Every structure is written in structure tokens, then in C-alpha cells.
Amino acid sequence: MTHFDVLRQSWIPAEGIDGVVKEYGILDILLQAKSLRSIVDSSPLFQYGMYRLLIALLSDAIRPRNIDDLLELFEQGEFPLELLNNYIAECEKDGPCFDLFDKHKPFLQSAYDEDLDKTIRSVALLAYELPSGNNTTHFDHRAESEHAFCPEICARALTAINVFCTAGLQGPSGINGAPPWYVLVRGGNLFETLILNIWIPNLELPFDDPPIAWRNRSRIIPGQSVKRTSYLYGLTWQPRRILLQPLEENGVCSYSGKLSNVMIRQMYFQKGWKFEGYALWTDPHTPRSISEDAVSSVKPREGKAVWRDLAPFLLS
């Protein structure tokens, strides 16, 4: 059976302080965060998705009660191995949940359910940069059926697809509705950046009920409306129901050009949760515009240059 352990196998690209870019598993990148500059990827969507994943995981592991908890860890300058090992053990006490292809709890996906999983789609749908369906092909002229991804690219894509999805035939939009601008505070190294972007949530929002995605055992019902979330599950909200279909074959990843002995060409793919609790959710990484009528996330708008949103970015 095919396995891909996102904790220990390399898939997150990061630039070291020395300028060298390498790929890391979740555990290694957190343990070496003080010697790394930043996460890097040619896709801004993948790049933010990986940051968001690590911030969510650390929020669950650290569970800061106040700013002093974060300051104490910040002054240590590194994430303790004991903290991470204890967290992993707690997550896996009921079975594996960090294996991309686990039968019962595949990472950031839904296990196969014969009553729900009917629709097989191309893996190209995981990357919004690639044309799919009858969309115009610009820089990539391959049909969606020609794409095959390696596990590393699938893992990156899974961190981003639910964050940036929009409402349409494929399903509802993400936790913030139409995707807003996402902004992170950048520290002197990756360790500082991750710490600086962990949020102390308000008391109006549960912290971990429901729990973070990989600890959540809820059955995702396509299109079912949900009116509440928690801080941790909001960071890993799942408006798409996905299950990768790996094949043990040698090939070249059509996204990265990387050689791999496991290829993913298809997946079960359909709509997931439909969030209806926008008034209760405040995303920690989204600048917000405050007016007399409402408080709303700052979102890209057609015909409006990016620089015009710099003021609300800085004020946030």
C-alpha cells in the first residue's frame, strides 16, 4: 500500500539563511525553523497554504492562553522537540492522521465513503493555476486529463485549495467567502514568522470545538450547511471533499517536472461544507475594512490596483 508521511517525508520547500532551497517534512521544518528564511514556492497560493498549515498546527500544539505564552516561546528561539513529539502522539493516539494515503484518515482529505464518493475528477483541479474543464489554456496547453502529480505537489495543493476556493459548480467558497487578501507578519527567520502569526482568539469563538482537520472525525457531507466553527477548524476549513487516488508507477510530475515512483492522476472530488457563520468568524491573516455599515475582509477587486489596498493592510 502507498504511504506518504507528511511529518517526515520532504515536501515543503524553504530557503535557508544561506540562500539554499531544500524540501522538508513538517517535523524537520519546524525543528530547523530558526535557520530558515522563509517558505518558497512558485505558486503564491501553495506558499500561503503551507504557512497557514504550519501556523494552525503550532496553534494546536502550543495552545497559547495569552501573549506571554508566545513571548516565552519566542525568547527560546526554537520549537522544542518534546512539544512537537507530544503533539504528534496526541494526534495519533486513535490512529494515523498524517499519511497522505491512509485508508481511514488521509491527511487533509476524506476517507472513501461508498455512499458519498461518486465523482472522479482530474488532479489538475487541485492547482488553480492550471486550466481545467473548458477554461482557456494560456501558458499551459495540456488538457486536464494529461496531468499527473507527485505526492509532494498534492500535499502542497491540499493546503491551499480549501483556502482559495470560490463558490460555483465545484462547491461553496472557503471560510472567508470569496478569497480575500492574506497577509503575514514577517520575522527575521521562519521561526519568528510562524510565532508572530499565531493569533490569540477571542472568547466568542471556541478554540478547538470542532477540532483541527486532521483530528476531526466528522463525516463531511457534500453541500451540508454549517453555521459554526472553531478557531482551529476555521484555519483548516474543508469546503471541498477530496480523496487522492495514487498509482505506484514511475513518472514525471506535470506540475514540477519531478521524477516520482507514485503518481496521482485522479481523485474523488466534490463540494464539502457550506459555511454560513461568517458573522462569527474573524480570520487572523485577513486585513479588514471598517465602515459605518460593516466590518469586512479586504478582497481583490477587478479593475483595482493592488497598491490601493496597502493602507488597510498596514492599518491591520
N, C-alpha and C positions, 0 to 999 in steps of 0.2 A: 504493500500500500504506500502511496506517495505521502511524504511528510515535508513540511517547511516550517521550522520553528522560528517565529519572528523575534523571539527573545535573543537567540544565539546565532542564527544564520544572518549573513550580511545582506542588507537591502537598503539601508538609509544612507545616502551619500552626504558626506560632511567634509568641509575644508578645515585642515589643521591650522594651527597658528603658523606653521612653517609653509603654508600655501599648498600642501599636498592634499588632494581629494581622494578619499577612500570610502568604502561602504562598511557599515556597521550594523550589528543587530541592536535591538533595544537595550539590552543589558550593557553591552560594550560602549555604546554611545553615551549612556548616562554616566558610566564609571569614568570615561575619558573626557567628559564634557568640558573640564577646565582647560584642557589642552587643544580644544577645537574652537574654531572661529564661528562657524555657522553651518546650518544645513543648506545644501545647494542642490538645485535641480533645474533642468531646462524648462520645466513646467512650473509657473508660479502657483498653480492650483495644488500640484503634488507637494511643492515646497511648504506651503502653509498647512496643508493637511498633515504632514509629518510633524511639524511643530505642534499643531493642535493635539495630535495623538499623544506626544510625549508630555505636554502640559497637563492633559487630562489624567494620564497615568500617574504622574507625580502628585497631582492634587489628591487622587485617591490614596496613594501610598503615604503622603505626608499628613494629610487631613489637618491643615493649619487652623487653629482656633482663632488666631489673631495675627496681626502683623509681626509681633515679637517672635512667633514661631518661625516665620520666614526669615527674619533678620538673623536669628541664631544659626539657621542653616546656611544663610548667605555668608556669614562670617567664617564658617567652617571651610568654605571654598570648594566643597565636593559633596556628592551624594554618597552616603555611607552604604557599603556593600550589604551590611546587615539589614538595613532598612529595605533595600530592594529585594533581598532574598526572602525576608519575612513576608513582604507583599506578594511575591510570586507564589510562595507556599500557600498563603491565604486564598489567592485566586484559584489555585489548582487543587484545593482540598476536595472538591467534588468532581474532579476530572480535568483533563487538559482543556485549556481555552486559548492558548497562544499558538496553536498549529493551524496554518492556513487551510489545511485539507483534512482536519479532524472530522470524523464521521458524525459526532454528536454535537460538537460546539466549534465549528470552523471560525477562525478569527475574523471578526467584523462581518460575519455572514450569518445565514440561517441554515440549519441542518435540513436535509431533504425531508419534505413532507408530501406524501403522495396525494393528499387532498388539496394541497395549495400550489405545488410546483408543477406547472404545465408548460410554461413558455420558455423555450430555449432561444437565446439571442447570441449575437456575436460579442466577443470580449472587447471589441472596439468601442462599445458603448461606455466602457469604464473610463475612457480618456476623452474629455470634451474637446480636445484639440483636433481629434481625428474625425473626418466626415463619416456619417453613418446614415442609413436609410437613403432618402433621395436628396440629401443635402449636397450643395455644390462642392465639388472637390477642388480645393485651391492648391496648396503646396503638396498634398499627398493624394495621388491619383488612384490609389488602390481601393477596391470595393471592400466593404466591411468584412465580407466573408474571407478575405485574403489575410486578415490579421491573426497573429498568434503571439501571445505574450509569455514571458518567463515569469516565474513566481515573484521575483523581486519587483517587477513593474506592477504586477497585480496588487501586491501589498501596498505599494505607494498609492496606486489608484484608489484602493478601498478607503484610504484615509481622507481622500478628497471628494469622492463622488457624492456622498451624502451632505457635505457642507455646501457644495456649489450647485446642487441640482435645482432646476426650475420646474414649476408646475406645467403640465402638458399631458400628452398621451402616455408618457412613461410613468407618470405618477405625480404626487404632490411635491411642492417645493420643500426646501430644508427648514431647519428650526427658525431661521430668520426671514422666512418668506423668500421673495426674490433675493438672490445673493447680494449682500452689502459689501462695502469695503471692509477688509480685515486689516487691523494694524497691530503690530507688536512693538514693544519697547526693546531696543537692542542694547545688550550689555557688552562688556569687554571681551567676553567669550561665551560659548554656548551655555555653560553652567549658569552664568549671570542672566543671560537672556531668558532661560527657562524659569528661573526663580522670579524674575521681575514680572512675568506674565501669568503667574498663578494668582487667582483672584480670591479674596475673602468674601464669599457670598453673603447676601443679606438673609435675615431670619425668615423672610416671607417665602423663601424658596427652599424646599428640602435639599439637603446636601447629596444624599445617595439613595433616595427612595422615589423612583426605581434606581437600581444600581447602574454603574457604568456598563457599556455594551457587552464587554467580554465576560462580565459576571452576571449579566441579565439572562434569566432563563425564560422570559416571556415569549410566547409564540407570536411572531409578527404576522398579523392578519392583513393582507393587501387591502389598502384603502380604508382601513378602520380609523375612525376619528378618535383622537386622544386630546384631552383638554388640560393635562398636567404633565409635568416632567420634574426632574431634579437638576441640580447644577451639573452633576457628573454625567447623567444620561443626556442632558441637553448638549454637552460638548461632543457626545458621540451619537447623537440622534440618528435614527435609521428610517428615512423616508423611501428607501429602496430595499426590496427583499432580493438578496443576491446569493448565489451559490456557484462557485467556480467548478468547472469540470476539467480536471487535469488529465493529461495524457503522458505516459512515460515514453517519450520519443525525443531523439536529438533534433535540434532545430535552431533557427536564428530568430530571436525576438524581433518582431516587426517594428516595435517602438524604439528599442535601444540599440539593436544590432548585436546584442549579446548572445553568445552561444549558451545553450541550456539543454539538459537532458530531460527536462519536464516542460511541456508546452501547454498553454491554455488557449484554446480557440473558441470555446463556447462556455456559456454559463446559464443557469436559471436566473431570470431577471424579470422583475415586475415591480409594481408600486408597493410601498411599505406603509408606515404610519402616516396619517394625515394629521398634522398638528393644528390645534385650534386654541392654543393657550398663549397666543402672542403677547397679551397684556401682562402676563405673569413672568415672561422670560426676558432677561437682560443679558445679552451676550457680552462676556468680558473683553472681547477683542474688537468690538464694533463701535466706532465713533457714533455719537448720537446727536441729532439736531433737536434743539428745544425751542418750541414756539408757544404762542398763547393757546393753541388748539391741541397740540400733541407733542409727545417725545417719540422720535422715530430714528431708526438706523439710517446712516448716510449711505446711499446706494448710487452706483454708476447710472448715469442718465445719458441717453443718446443725444449727441449734439452739445454736451457739456464737457469741457476740457477737465482733465484730472486735477490740474493745479488749482481749479476753483474750489476744490474741496479741502485744500490744505488748512484753511482756518479751522473748520470743525475738527480736523484730525488733531491739530495742536491743542485746541481747547479741551479735547477729551483726555 
